[in-house]
Amino acid sequence: EYMYIIALSTKNKPLGVFEVTHGTVNASFCTPREIFIRLLLAGASSFVLSHNHPSGDCTPSNEDIAATKRINESAKIIGITLLDHIIIADSTYNSFKKNGLL
C-alpha cells in the first residue's frame, strides 16, 4: 500500500503531492505526524488523503476508518481541513466524503 496527500491552498489549488508511506502488500502504517509535517511545510489550508488497496477491493477497513478519524481530529486541532480520503483499487475508488464516513 502507498499513501499520498495532496496539499491544497485556500482556493483548493494544489501545492504539492507527497508520498507519506510505502507499506506492505496489505498495510501501511502512518501517524498524523508524517502527514502534518508535509502539510505545514507546504503552507496547506486543506488536503486530500489517498491510498491504494492492492487487493482490488476499495472498501475501507476498520483500520482505514479509525486512522482517518484520528487524522481528521488532528487536522481540526491544527486548523487544516481534511476534504476527503480516497481509496483506489484497480479501476474503482471509494470516497470517505461521498459515503458519509468523513
Secondary structure, 3 states (H helix, E strand, C coil): CEEEEEEECCCCCEEEEEEEEECCCCCCCCCHHHHHHHHHHHCCCEEEEEEECCCCCCCCCHHHHHHHHHHHHHHHHHCCEEEEEEEEECCEEEECCCCCCC
